[in-house]
Amino acid sequence: MPDTSRETLPAAPAPADEPRGCLFALSQPPLMIFLGVIGCLLLMAAVHDLFVL
């Protein structure tokens, strides 16, 4: 007959809570893609204003 008893497993220790700051946010790929696109648009506008008549 199969063993149907429920054994309690020891609980795993909780991971230490580490604060996540600005560097964690900047490491996210969608945010970096968005900031890169905005930066390129600003750079193109600045170059256009400076060098194009």
mmCIF entry with sequence, helices, sheets and N, C-alpha, C, O atoms, coordinates in Angstrom:
data_MODEL
# 
_entry.id   MODEL 
# 
_entity.id                         1 
_entity.type                       polymer 
_entity.pdbx_number_of_molecules   1 
# 
_entity_poly.entity_id                      1 
_entity_poly.type                           'polypeptide(L)' 
_entity_poly.nstd_linkage                   no 
_entity_poly.nstd_monomer                   no 
_entity_poly.pdbx_seq_one_letter_code       MPDTSRETLPAAPAPADEPRGCLFALSQPPLMIFLGVIGCLLLMAAVHDLFVL 
_entity_poly.pdbx_seq_one_letter_code_can   MPDTSRETLPAAPAPADEPRGCLFALSQPPLMIFLGVIGCLLLMAAVHDLFVL 
_entity_poly.pdbx_strand_id                 A 
# 
loop_
_entity_poly_seq.entity_id 
_entity_poly_seq.num 
_entity_poly_seq.mon_id 
_entity_poly_seq.hetero 
1 1  MET n 
1 2  PRO n 
1 3  ASP n 
1 4  THR n 
1 5  SER n 
1 6  ARG n 
1 7  GLU n 
1 8  THR n 
1 9  LEU n 
1 10 PRO n 
1 11 ALA n 
1 12 ALA n 
1 13 PRO n 
1 14 ALA n 
1 15 PRO n 
1 16 ALA n 
1 17 ASP n 
1 18 GLU n 
1 19 PRO n 
1 20 ARG n 
1 21 GLY n 
1 22 CYS n 
1 23 LEU n 
1 24 PHE n 
1 25 ALA n 
1 26 LEU n 
1 27 SER n 
1 28 GLN n 
1 29 PRO n 
1 30 PRO n 
1 31 LEU n 
1 32 MET n 
1 33 ILE n 
1 34 PHE n 
1 35 LEU n 
1 36 GLY n 
1 37 VAL n 
1 38 ILE n 
1 39 GLY n 
1 40 CYS n 
1 41 LEU n 
1 42 LEU n 
1 43 LEU n 
1 44 MET n 
1 45 ALA n 
1 46 ALA n 
1 47 VAL n 
1 48 HIS n 
1 49 ASP n 
1 50 LEU n 
1 51 PHE n 
1 52 VAL n 
1 53 LEU n 
# 
_struct_asym.id          A 
_struct_asym.entity_id   1 
# 
loop_
_struct_conf.conf_type_id 
_struct_conf.id 
_struct_conf.pdbx_PDB_helix_id 
_struct_conf.beg_label_comp_id 
_struct_conf.beg_label_asym_id 
_struct_conf.beg_label_seq_id 
_struct_conf.pdbx_beg_PDB_ins_code 
_struct_conf.end_label_comp_id 
_struct_conf.end_label_asym_id 
_struct_conf.end_label_seq_id 
_struct_conf.pdbx_end_PDB_ins_code 
_struct_conf.beg_auth_comp_id 
_struct_conf.beg_auth_asym_id 
_struct_conf.beg_auth_seq_id 
_struct_conf.end_auth_comp_id 
_struct_conf.end_auth_asym_id 
_struct_conf.end_auth_seq_id 
_struct_conf.pdbx_PDB_helix_class 
_struct_conf.details 
_struct_conf.pdbx_PDB_helix_length 
HELX_P HELX_P1 AA1 CYS A 22 ? LEU A 26 ? CYS A 22 LEU A 26 1 ? 5  
HELX_P HELX_P2 AA2 PRO A 29 ? PHE A 51 ? PRO A 29 PHE A 51 1 ? 23 
# 
_struct_conf_type.id          HELX_P 
_struct_conf_type.criteria    ? 
_struct_conf_type.reference   ? 
# 
loop_
_atom_site.group_PDB 
_atom_site.id 
_atom_site.type_symbol 
_atom_site.label_atom_id 
_atom_site.label_alt_id 
_atom_site.label_comp_id 
_atom_site.label_asym_id 
_atom_site.label_entity_id 
_atom_site.label_seq_id 
_atom_site.pdbx_PDB_ins_code 
_atom_site.Cartn_x 
_atom_site.Cartn_y 
_atom_site.Cartn_z 
_atom_site.occupancy 
_atom_site.B_iso_or_equiv 
_atom_site.pdbx_formal_charge 
_atom_site.auth_seq_id 
_atom_site.auth_comp_id 
_atom_site.auth_asym_id 
_atom_site.auth_atom_id 
_atom_site.pdbx_PDB_model_num 
ATOM 1   N N  . MET A 1 1  ? 0.848  -1.170 0.000   1.00 0.00 ? 1  MET A N  1 
ATOM 2   C CA . MET A 1 1  ? 0.000  0.000  0.000   1.00 0.00 ? 1  MET A CA 1 
ATOM 3   C C  . MET A 1 1  ? 0.902  1.245  0.000   1.00 0.00 ? 1  MET A C  1 
ATOM 4   O O  . MET A 1 1  ? 1.915  1.268  0.699   1.00 0.00 ? 1  MET A O  1 
ATOM 5   N N  . PRO A 1 2  ? 0.544  2.274  -0.775  1.00 0.00 ? 2  PRO A N  1 
ATOM 6   C CA . PRO A 1 2  ? 1.374  3.472  -0.837  1.00 0.00 ? 2  PRO A CA 1 
ATOM 7   C C  . PRO A 1 2  ? 1.347  4.231  0.486   1.00 0.00 ? 2  PRO A C  1 
ATOM 8   O O  . PRO A 1 2  ? 0.355  4.226  1.213   1.00 0.00 ? 2  PRO A O  1 
ATOM 9   N N  . ASP A 1 3  ? 2.461  4.877  0.767   1.00 0.00 ? 3  ASP A N  1 
ATOM 10  C CA . ASP A 1 3  ? 2.582  5.652  1.997   1.00 0.00 ? 3  ASP A CA 1 
ATOM 11  C C  . ASP A 1 3  ? 1.866  6.988  1.813   1.00 0.00 ? 3  ASP A C  1 
ATOM 12  O O  . ASP A 1 3  ? 2.272  7.803  0.984   1.00 0.00 ? 3  ASP A O  1 
ATOM 13  N N  . THR A 1 4  ? 0.807  7.211  2.582   1.00 0.00 ? 4  THR A N  1 
ATOM 14  C CA . THR A 1 4  ? 0.024  8.450  2.462   1.00 0.00 ? 4  THR A CA 1 
ATOM 15  C C  . THR A 1 4  ? 0.228  9.375  3.646   1.00 0.00 ? 4  THR A C  1 
ATOM 16  O O  . THR A 1 4  ? -0.472 10.379 3.780   1.00 0.00 ? 4  THR A O  1 
ATOM 17  N N  . SER A 1 5  ? 1.187  9.045  4.510   1.00 0.00 ? 5  SER A N  1 
ATOM 18  C CA . SER A 1 5  ? 1.428  9.917  5.666   1.00 0.00 ? 5  SER A CA 1 
ATOM 19  C C  . SER A 1 5  ? 2.106  11.203 5.195   1.00 0.00 ? 5  SER A C  1 
ATOM 20  O O  . SER A 1 5  ? 2.897  11.214 4.252   1.00 0.00 ? 5  SER A O  1 
ATOM 21  N N  . ARG A 1 6  ? 1.768  12.257 5.875   1.00 0.00 ? 6  ARG A N  1 
ATOM 22  C CA . ARG A 1 6  ? 2.349  13.556 5.516   1.00 0.00 ? 6  ARG A CA 1 
ATOM 23  C C  . ARG A 1 6  ? 3.466  13.888 6.492   1.00 0.00 ? 6  ARG A C  1 
ATOM 24  O O  . ARG A 1 6  ? 3.263  14.008 7.700   1.00 0.00 ? 6  ARG A O  1 
ATOM 25  N N  . GLU A 1 7  ? 4.641  14.030 5.923   1.00 0.00 ? 7  GLU A N  1 
ATOM 26  C CA . GLU A 1 7  ? 5.782  14.398 6.748   1.00 0.00 ? 7  GLU A CA 1 
ATOM 27  C C  . GLU A 1 7  ? 5.987  15.903 6.637   1.00 0.00 ? 7  GLU A C  1 
ATOM 28  O O  . GLU A 1 7  ? 5.885  16.486 5.558   1.00 0.00 ? 7  GLU A O  1 
ATOM 29  N N  . THR A 1 8  ? 6.272  16.507 7.760   1.00 0.00 ? 8  THR A N  1 
ATOM 30  C CA . THR A 1 8  ? 6.533  17.948 7.725   1.00 0.00 ? 8  THR A CA 1 
ATOM 31  C C  . THR A 1 8  ? 8.006  18.161 7.432   1.00 0.00 ? 8  THR A C  1 
ATOM 32  O O  . THR A 1 8  ? 8.877  17.624 8.116   1.00 0.00 ? 8  THR A O  1 
ATOM 33  N N  . LEU A 1 9  ? 8.267  18.946 6.413   1.00 0.00 ? 9  LEU A N  1 
ATOM 34  C CA . LEU A 1 9  ? 9.635  19.270 6.047   1.00 0.00 ? 9  LEU A CA 1 
ATOM 35  C C  . LEU A 1 9  ? 10.072 20.509 6.811   1.00 0.00 ? 9  LEU A C  1 
ATOM 36  O O  . LEU A 1 9  ? 9.257  21.395 7.065   1.00 0.00 ? 9  LEU A O  1 
ATOM 37  N N  . PRO A 1 10 ? 11.332 20.585 7.176   1.00 0.00 ? 10 PRO A N  1 
ATOM 38  C CA . PRO A 1 10 ? 11.785 21.799 7.871   1.00 0.00 ? 10 PRO A CA 1 
ATOM 39  C C  . PRO A 1 10 ? 11.681 23.005 6.943   1.00 0.00 ? 10 PRO A C  1 
ATOM 40  O O  . PRO A 1 10 ? 11.977 22.927 5.751   1.00 0.00 ? 10 PRO A O  1 
ATOM 41  N N  . ALA A 1 11 ? 11.255 24.109 7.523   1.00 0.00 ? 11 ALA A N  1 
ATOM 42  C CA . ALA A 1 11 ? 11.070 25.324 6.724   1.00 0.00 ? 11 ALA A CA 1 
ATOM 43  C C  . ALA A 1 11 ? 12.429 25.882 6.327   1.00 0.00 ? 11 ALA A C  1 
ATOM 44  O O  . ALA A 1 11 ? 13.378 25.883 7.111   1.00 0.00 ? 11 ALA A O  1 
ATOM 45  N N  . ALA A 1 12 ? 12.493 26.350 5.105   1.00 0.00 ? 12 ALA A N  1 
ATOM 46  C CA . ALA A 1 12 ? 13.728 26.965 4.621   1.00 0.00 ? 12 ALA A CA 1 
ATOM 47  C C  . ALA A 1 12 ? 13.893 28.333 5.282   1.00 0.00 ? 12 ALA A C  1 
ATOM 48  O O  . ALA A 1 12 ? 12.906 29.028 5.522   1.00 0.00 ? 12 ALA A O  1 
ATOM 49  N N  . PRO A 1 13 ? 15.118 28.715 5.572   1.00 0.00 ? 13 PRO A N  1 
ATOM 50  C CA . PRO A 1 13 ? 15.314 30.036 6.189   1.00 0.00 ? 13 PRO A CA 1 
ATOM 51  C C  . PRO A 1 13 ? 14.920 31.146 5.221   1.00 0.00 ? 13 PRO A C  1 
ATOM 52  O O  . PRO A 1 13 ? 15.164 31.062 4.017   1.00 0.00 ? 13 PRO A O  1 
ATOM 53  N N  . ALA A 1 14 ? 14.318 32.165 5.766   1.00 0.00 ? 14 ALA A N  1 
ATOM 54  C CA . ALA A 1 14 ? 13.870 33.286 4.931   1.00 0.00 ? 14 ALA A CA 1 
ATOM 55  C C  . ALA A 1 14 ? 15.083 34.064 4.425   1.00 0.00 ? 14 ALA A C  1 
ATOM 56  O O  . ALA A 1 14 ? 16.019 34.306 5.188   1.00 0.00 ? 14 ALA A O  1 
ATOM 57  N N  . PRO A 1 15 ? 15.080 34.456 3.156   1.00 0.00 ? 15 PRO A N  1 
ATOM 58  C CA . PRO A 1 15 ? 16.216 35.244 2.644   1.00 0.00 ? 15 PRO A CA 1 
ATOM 59  C C  . PRO A 1 15 ? 16.251 36.611 3.311   1.00 0.00 ? 15 PRO A C  1 
ATOM 60  O O  . PRO A 1 15 ? 15.220 37.190 3.653   1.00 0.00 ? 15 PRO A O  1 
ATOM 61  N N  . ALA A 1 16 ? 17.449 37.098 3.482   1.00 0.00 ? 16 ALA A N  1 
ATOM 62  C CA . ALA A 1 16 ? 17.611 38.415 4.110   1.00 0.00 ? 16 ALA A CA 1 
ATOM 63  C C  . ALA A 1 16 ? 17.079 39.488 3.170   1.00 0.00 ? 16 ALA A C  1 
ATOM 64  O O  . ALA A 1 16 ? 17.373 39.478 1.974   1.00 0.00 ? 16 ALA A O  1 
ATOM 65  N N  . ASP A 1 17 ? 16.312 40.394 3.706   1.00 0.00 ? 17 ASP A N  1 
ATOM 66  C CA . ASP A 1 17 ? 15.771 41.482 2.887   1.00 0.00 ? 17 ASP A CA 1 
ATOM 67  C C  . ASP A 1 17 ? 16.869 42.507 2.618   1.00 0.00 ? 17 ASP A C  1 
ATOM 68  O O  . ASP A 1 17 ? 17.406 43.126 3.536   1.00 0.00 ? 17 ASP A O  1 
ATOM 69  N N  . GLU A 1 18 ? 17.186 42.667 1.342   1.00 0.00 ? 18 GLU A N  1 
ATOM 70  C CA . GLU A 1 18 ? 18.192 43.648 0.958   1.00 0.00 ? 18 GLU A CA 1 
ATOM 71  C C  . GLU A 1 18 ? 17.487 44.786 0.244   1.00 0.00 ? 18 GLU A C  1 
ATOM 72  O O  . GLU A 1 18 ? 16.661 44.544 -0.636  1.00 0.00 ? 18 GLU A O  1 
ATOM 73  N N  . PRO A 1 19 ? 17.794 46.005 0.601   1.00 0.00 ? 19 PRO A N  1 
ATOM 74  C CA . PRO A 1 19 ? 17.157 47.123 -0.084  1.00 0.00 ? 19 PRO A CA 1 
ATOM 75  C C  . PRO A 1 19 ? 17.613 47.189 -1.543  1.00 0.00 ? 19 PRO A C  1 
ATOM 76  O O  . PRO A 1 19 ? 18.787 46.996 -1.859  1.00 0.00 ? 19 PRO A O  1 
ATOM 77  N N  . ARG A 1 20 ? 16.673 47.460 -2.394  1.00 0.00 ? 20 ARG A N  1 
ATOM 78  C CA . ARG A 1 20 ? 16.987 47.582 -3.825  1.00 0.00 ? 20 ARG A CA 1 
ATOM 79  C C  . ARG A 1 20 ? 16.915 49.058 -4.184  1.00 0.00 ? 20 ARG A C  1 
ATOM 80  O O  . ARG A 1 20 ? 15.869 49.691 -4.041  1.00 0.00 ? 20 ARG A O  1 
ATOM 81  N N  . GLY A 1 21 ? 18.003 49.585 -4.639  1.00 0.00 ? 21 GLY A N  1 
ATOM 82  C CA . GLY A 1 21 ? 18.078 51.012 -4.905  1.00 0.00 ? 21 GLY A CA 1 
ATOM 83  C C  . GLY A 1 21 ? 18.021 51.338 -6.378  1.00 0.00 ? 21 GLY A C  1 
ATOM 84  O O  . GLY A 1 21 ? 17.494 50.574 -7.186  1.00 0.00 ? 21 GLY A O  1 
ATOM 85  N N  . CYS A 1 22 ? 18.565 52.469 -6.705  1.00 0.00 ? 22 CYS A N  1 
ATOM 86  C CA . CYS A 1 22 ? 18.504 53.005 -8.070  1.00 0.00 ? 22 CYS A CA 1 
ATOM 87  C C  . CYS A 1 22 ? 19.275 52.122 -9.045  1.00 0.00 ? 22 CYS A C  1 
ATOM 88  O O  . CYS A 1 22 ? 18.846 51.951 -10.186 1.00 0.00 ? 22 CYS A O  1 
ATOM 89  N N  . LEU A 1 23 ? 20.393 51.564 -8.622  1.00 0.00 ? 23 LEU A N  1 
ATOM 90  C CA . LEU A 1 23 ? 21.170 50.733 -9.541  1.00 0.00 ? 23 LEU A CA 1 
ATOM 91  C C  . LEU A 1 23 ? 20.403 49.486 -9.946  1.00 0.00 ? 23 LEU A C  1 
ATOM 92  O O  . LEU A 1 23 ? 20.548 49.011 -11.072 1.00 0.00 ? 23 LEU A O  1 
ATOM 93  N N  . PHE A 1 24 ? 19.578 48.943 -9.035  1.00 0.00 ? 24 PHE A N  1 
ATOM 94  C CA . PHE A 1 24 ? 18.748 47.800 -9.411  1.00 0.00 ? 24 PHE A CA 1 
ATOM 95  C C  . PHE A 1 24 ? 17.735 48.207 -10.471 1.00 0.00 ? 24 PHE A C  1 
ATOM 96  O O  . PHE A 1 24 ? 17.499 47.463 -11.424 1.00 0.00 ? 24 PHE A O  1 
ATOM 97  N N  . ALA A 1 25 ? 17.131 49.390 -10.311 1.00 0.00 ? 25 ALA A N  1 
ATOM 98  C CA . ALA A 1 25 ? 16.137 49.858 -11.277 1.00 0.00 ? 25 ALA A CA 1 
ATOM 99  C C  . ALA A 1 25 ? 16.778 50.094 -12.640 1.00 0.00 ? 25 ALA A C  1 
ATOM 100 O O  . ALA A 1 25 ? 16.177 49.782 -13.668 1.00 0.00 ? 25 ALA A O  1 
ATOM 101 N N  . LEU A 1 26 ? 17.995 50.642 -12.657 1.00 0.00 ? 26 LEU A N  1 
ATOM 102 C CA . LEU A 1 26 ? 18.651 50.930 -13.928 1.00 0.00 ? 26 LEU A CA 1 
ATOM 103 C C  . LEU A 1 26 ? 19.150 49.674 -14.622 1.00 0.00 ? 26 LEU A C  1 
ATOM 104 O O  . LEU A 1 26 ? 19.508 49.725 -15.798 1.00 0.00 ? 26 LEU A O  1 
ATOM 105 N N  . SER A 1 27 ? 19.183 48.548 -13.921 1.00 0.00 ? 27 SER A N  1 
ATOM 106 C CA . SER A 1 27 ? 19.659 47.325 -14.544 1.00 0.00 ? 27 SER A CA 1 
ATOM 107 C C  . SER A 1 27 ? 18.553 46.605 -15.308 1.00 0.00 ? 27 SER A C  1 
ATOM 108 O O  . SER A 1 27 ? 18.804 45.558 -15.905 1.00 0.00 ? 27 SER A O  1 
ATOM 109 N N  . GLN A 1 28 ? 17.342 47.139 -15.302 1.00 0.00 ? 28 GLN A N  1 
ATOM 110 C CA . GLN A 1 28 ? 16.229 46.493 -15.977 1.00 0.00 ? 28 GLN A CA 1 
ATOM 111 C C  . GLN A 1 28 ? 16.261 46.836 -17.474 1.00 0.00 ? 28 GLN A C  1 
ATOM 112 O O  . GLN A 1 28 ? 16.273 48.017 -17.821 1.00 0.00 ? 28 GLN A O  1 
ATOM 113 N N  . PRO A 1 29 ? 16.276 45.848 -18.358 1.00 0.00 ? 29 PRO A N  1 
ATOM 114 C CA . PRO A 1 29 ? 16.397 46.116 -19.799 1.00 0.00 ? 29 PRO A CA 1 
ATOM 115 C C  . PRO A 1 29 ? 15.319 47.034 -20.378 1.00 0.00 ? 29 PRO A C  1 
ATOM 116 O O  . PRO A 1 29 ? 15.674 47.914 -21.161 1.00 0.00 ? 29 PRO A O  1 
ATOM 117 N N  . PRO A 1 30 ? 14.022 46.894 -20.050 1.00 0.00 ? 30 PRO A N  1 
ATOM 118 C CA . PRO A 1 30 ? 13.047 47.799 -20.665 1.00 0.00 ? 30 PRO A CA 1 
ATOM 119 C C  . PRO A 1 30 ? 13.291 49.260 -20.297 1.00 0.00 ? 30 PRO A C  1 
ATOM 120 O O  . PRO A 1 30 ? 13.104 50.148 -21.129 1.00 0.00 ? 30 PRO A O  1 
ATOM 121 N N  . LEU A 1 31 ? 13.704 49.512 -19.065 1.00 0.00 ? 31 LEU A N  1 
ATOM 122 C CA . LEU A 1 31 ? 13.985 50.886 -18.656 1.00 0.00 ? 31 LEU A CA 1 
ATOM 123 C C  . LEU A 1 31 ? 15.190 51.432 -19.409 1.00 0.00 ? 31 LEU A C  1 
ATOM 124 O O  . LEU A 1 31 ? 15.185 52.585 -19.841 1.00 0.00 ? 31 LEU A O  1 
ATOM 125 N N  . MET A 1 32 ? 16.219 50.611 -19.568 1.00 0.00 ? 32 MET A N  1 
ATOM 126 C CA . MET A 1 32 ? 17.413 51.081 -20.266 1.00 0.00 ? 32 MET A CA 1 
ATOM 127 C C  . MET A 1 32 ? 17.119 51.323 -21.748 1.00 0.00 ? 32 MET A C  1 
ATOM 128 O O  . MET A 1 32 ? 17.659 52.261 -22.336 1.00 0.00 ? 32 MET A O  1 
ATOM 129 N N  . ILE A 1 33 ? 16.279 50.498 -22.354 1.00 0.00 ? 33 ILE A N  1 
ATOM 130 C CA . ILE A 1 33 ? 15.894 50.730 -23.756 1.00 0.00 ? 33 ILE A CA 1 
ATOM 131 C C  . ILE A 1 33 ? 15.130 52.038 -23.866 1.00 0.00 ? 33 ILE A C  1 
ATOM 132 O O  . ILE A 1 33 ? 15.393 52.834 -24.768 1.00 0.00 ? 33 ILE A O  1 
ATOM 133 N N  . PHE A 1 34 ? 14.192 52.270 -22.966 1.00 0.00 ? 34 PHE A N  1 
ATOM 134 C CA . PHE A 1 34 ? 13.410 53.510 -22.976 1.00 0.00 ? 34 PHE A CA 1 
ATOM 135 C C  . PHE A 1 34 ? 14.324 54.722 -22.802 1.00 0.00 ? 34 PHE A C  1 
ATOM 136 O O  . PHE A 1 34 ? 14.209 55.697 -23.544 1.00 0.00 ? 34 PHE A O  1 
ATOM 137 N N  . LEU A 1 35 ? 15.231 54.664 -21.824 1.00 0.00 ? 35 LEU A N  1 
ATOM 138 C CA . LEU A 1 35 ? 16.131 55.796 -21.598 1.00 0.00 ? 35 LEU A CA 1 
ATOM 139 C C  . LEU A 1 35 ? 17.073 55.998 -22.784 1.00 0.00 ? 35 LEU A C  1 
ATOM 140 O O  . LEU A 1 35 ? 17.414 57.132 -23.119 1.00 0.00 ? 35 LEU A O  1 
ATOM 141 N N  . GLY A 1 36 ? 17.490 54.917 -23.411 1.00 0.00 ? 36 GLY A N  1 
ATOM 142 C CA . GLY A 1 36 ? 18.350 55.036 -24.587 1.00 0.00 ? 36 GLY A CA 1 
ATOM 143 C C  . GLY A 1 36 ? 17.637 55.713 -25.747 1.00 0.00 ? 36 GLY A C  1 
ATOM 144 O O  . GLY A 1 36 ? 18.222 56.551 -26.433 1.00 0.00 ? 36 GLY A O  1 
ATOM 145 N N  . VAL A 1 37 ? 16.375 55.355 -25.973 1.00 0.00 ? 37 VAL A N  1 
ATOM 146 C CA . VAL A 1 37 ? 15.592 55.974 -27.056 1.00 0.00 ? 37 VAL A CA 1 
ATOM 147 C C  . VAL A 1 37 ? 15.394 57.462 -26.776 1.00 0.00 ? 37 VAL A C  1 
ATOM 148 O O  . VAL A 1 37 ? 15.569 58.289 -27.670 1.00 0.00 ? 37 VAL A O  1 
ATOM 149 N N  . ILE A 1 38 ? 15.032 57.806 -25.542 1.00 0.00 ? 38 ILE A N  1 
ATOM 150 C CA . ILE A 1 38 ? 14.843 59.215 -25.191 1.00 0.00 ? 38 ILE A CA 1 
ATOM 151 C C  . ILE A 1 38 ? 16.150 59.978 -25.337 1.00 0.00 ? 38 ILE A C  1 
ATOM 152 O O  . ILE A 1 38 ? 16.162 61.105 -25.831 1.00 0.00 ? 38 ILE A O  1 
ATOM 153 N N  . GLY A 1 39 ? 17.259 59.363 -24.906 1.00 0.00 ? 39 GLY A N  1 
ATOM 154 C CA . GLY A 1 39 ? 18.563 60.014 -25.032 1.00 0.00 ? 39 GLY A CA 1 
ATOM 155 C C  . GLY A 1 39 ? 18.938 60.252 -26.488 1.00 0.00 ? 39 GLY A C  1 
ATOM 156 O O  . GLY A 1 39 ? 19.459 61.312 -26.835 1.00 0.00 ? 39 GLY A O  1 
ATOM 157 N N  . CYS A 1 40 ? 18.670 59.256 -27.347 1.00 0.00 ? 40 CYS A N  1 
ATOM 158 C CA . CYS A 1 40 ? 18.977 59.428 -28.778 1.00 0.00 ? 40 CYS A CA 1 
ATOM 159 C C  . CYS A 1 40 ? 18.127 60.530 -29.394 1.00 0.00 ? 40 CYS A C  1 
ATOM 160 O O  . CYS A 1 40 ? 18.622 61.316 -30.202 1.00 0.00 ? 40 CYS A O  1 
ATOM 161 N N  . LEU A 1 41 ? 16.854 60.594 -29.020 1.00 0.00 ? 41 LEU A N  1 
ATOM 162 C CA . LEU A 1 41 ? 15.997 61.665 -29.543 1.00 0.00 ? 41 LEU A CA 1 
ATOM 163 C C  . LEU A 1 41 ? 16.489 63.039 -29.102 1.00 0.00 ? 41 LEU A C  1 
ATOM 164 O O  . LEU A 1 41 ? 16.500 63.979 -29.897 1.00 0.00 ? 41 LEU A O  1 
ATOM 165 N N  . LEU A 1 42 ? 16.894 63.160 -27.846 1.00 0.00 ? 42 LEU A N  1 
ATOM 166 C CA . LEU A 1 42 ? 17.426 64.438 -27.369 1.00 0.00 ? 42 LEU A CA 1 
ATOM 167 C C  . LEU A 1 42 ? 18.732 64.790 -28.074 1.00 0.00 ? 42 LEU A C  1 
ATOM 168 O O  . LEU A 1 42 ? 18.954 65.950 -28.421 1.00 0.00 ? 42 LEU A O  1 
ATOM 169 N N  . LEU A 1 43 ? 19.597 63.803 -28.287 1.00 0.00 ? 43 LEU A N  1 
ATOM 170 C CA . LEU A 1 43 ? 20.856 64.044 -28.986 1.00 0.00 ? 43 LEU A CA 1 
ATOM 171 C C  . LEU A 1 43 ? 20.616 64.467 -30.430 1.00 0.00 ? 43 LEU A C  1 
ATOM 172 O O  . LEU A 1 43 ? 21.263 65.391 -30.923 1.00 0.00 ? 43 LEU A O  1 
ATOM 173 N N  . MET A 1 44 ? 19.686 63.794 -31.111 1.00 0.00 ? 44 MET A N  1 
ATOM 174 C CA . MET A 1 44 ? 19.380 64.174 -32.498 1.00 0.00 ? 44 MET A CA 1 
ATOM 175 C C  . MET A 1 44 ? 18.803 65.585 -32.569 1.00 0.00 ? 44 MET A C  1 
ATOM 176 O O  . MET A 1 44 ? 19.124 66.334 -33.492 1.00 0.00 ? 44 MET A O  1 
ATOM 177 N N  . ALA A 1 45 ? 17.960 65.958 -31.612 1.00 0.00 ? 45 ALA A N  1 
ATOM 178 C CA . ALA A 1 45 ? 17.391 67.308 -31.592 1.00 0.00 ? 45 ALA A CA 1 
ATOM 179 C C  . ALA A 1 45 ? 18.497 68.337 -31.344 1.00 0.00 ? 45 ALA A C  1 
ATOM 180 O O  . ALA A 1 45 ? 18.493 69.401 -31.964 1.00 0.00 ? 45 ALA A O  1 
ATOM 181 N N  . ALA A 1 46 ? 19.430 68.041 -30.460 1.00 0.00 ? 46 ALA A N  1 
ATOM 182 C CA . ALA A 1 46 ? 20.506 68.971 -30.186 1.00 0.00 ? 46 ALA A CA 1 
ATOM 183 C C  . ALA A 1 46 ? 21.424 69.136 -31.388 1.00 0.00 ? 46 ALA A C  1 
ATOM 184 O O  . ALA A 1 46 ? 21.818 70.254 -31.719 1.00 0.00 ? 46 ALA A O  1 
ATOM 185 N N  . VAL A 1 47 ? 21.766 68.030 -32.043 1.00 0.00 ? 47 VAL A N  1 
ATOM 186 C CA . VAL A 1 47 ? 22.610 68.104 -33.238 1.00 0.00 ? 47 VAL A CA 1 
ATOM 187 C C  . VAL A 1 47 ? 21.898 68.866 -34.349 1.00 0.00 ? 47 VAL A C  1 
ATOM 188 O O  . VAL A 1 47 ? 22.517 69.647 -35.071 1.00 0.00 ? 47 VAL A O  1 
ATOM 189 N N  . HIS A 1 48 ? 20.613 68.637 -34.479 1.00 0.00 ? 48 HIS A N  1 
ATOM 190 C CA . HIS A 1 48 ? 19.835 69.338 -35.499 1.00 0.00 ? 48 HIS A CA 1 
ATOM 191 C C  . HIS A 1 48 ? 19.838 70.846 -35.231 1.00 0.00 ? 48 HIS A C  1 
ATOM 192 O O  . HIS A 1 48 ? 20.014 71.637 -36.157 1.00 0.00 ? 48 HIS A O  1 
ATOM 193 N N  . ASP A 1 49 ? 19.645 71.245 -33.980 1.00 0.00 ? 49 ASP A N  1 
ATOM 194 C CA . ASP A 1 49 ? 19.622 72.661 -33.637 1.00 0.00 ? 49 ASP A CA 1 
ATOM 195 C C  . ASP A 1 49 ? 20.995 73.317 -33.834 1.00 0.00 ? 49 ASP A C  1 
ATOM 196 O O  . ASP A 1 49 ? 21.077 74.489 -34.201 1.00 0.00 ? 49 ASP A O  1 
ATOM 197 N N  . LEU A 1 50 ? 22.063 72.564 -33.592 1.00 0.00 ? 50 LEU A N  1 
ATOM 198 C CA . LEU A 1 50 ? 23.394 73.164 -33.672 1.00 0.00 ? 50 LEU A CA 1 
ATOM 199 C C  . LEU A 1 50 ? 23.956 73.220 -35.091 1.00 0.00 ? 50 LEU A C  1 
ATOM 200 O O  . LEU A 1 50 ? 24.621 74.188 -35.458 1.00 0.00 ? 50 LEU A O  1 
ATOM 201 N N  . PHE A 1 51 ? 23.691 72.185 -35.890 1.00 0.00 ? 51 PHE A N  1 
ATOM 202 C CA . PHE A 1 51 ? 24.425 72.076 -37.165 1.00 0.00 ? 51 PHE A CA 1 
ATOM 203 C C  . PHE A 1 51 ? 23.559 72.163 -38.418 1.00 0.00 ? 51 PHE A C  1 
ATOM 204 O O  . PHE A 1 51 ? 24.105 72.292 -39.513 1.00 0.00 ? 51 PHE A O  1 
ATOM 205 N N  . VAL A 1 52 ? 22.250 72.100 -38.305 1.00 0.00 ? 52 VAL A N  1 
ATOM 206 C CA . VAL A 1 52 ? 21.397 72.145 -39.481 1.00 0.00 ? 52 VAL A CA 1 
ATOM 207 C C  . VAL A 1 52 ? 20.756 73.512 -39.555 1.00 0.00 ? 52 VAL A C  1 
ATOM 208 O O  . VAL A 1 52 ? 20.239 74.026 -38.563 1.00 0.00 ? 52 VAL A O  1 
ATOM 209 N N  . LEU A 1 53 ? 20.794 74.097 -40.742 1.00 0.00 ? 53 LEU A N  1 
ATOM 210 C CA . LEU A 1 53 ? 20.233 75.450 -40.902 1.00 0.00 ? 53 LEU A CA 1 
ATOM 211 C C  . LEU A 1 53 ? 18.728 75.432 -40.861 1.00 0.00 ? 53 LEU A C  1 
ATOM 212 O O  . LEU A 1 53 ? 18.094 76.480 -40.980 1.00 0.00 ? 53 LEU A O  1 
# 
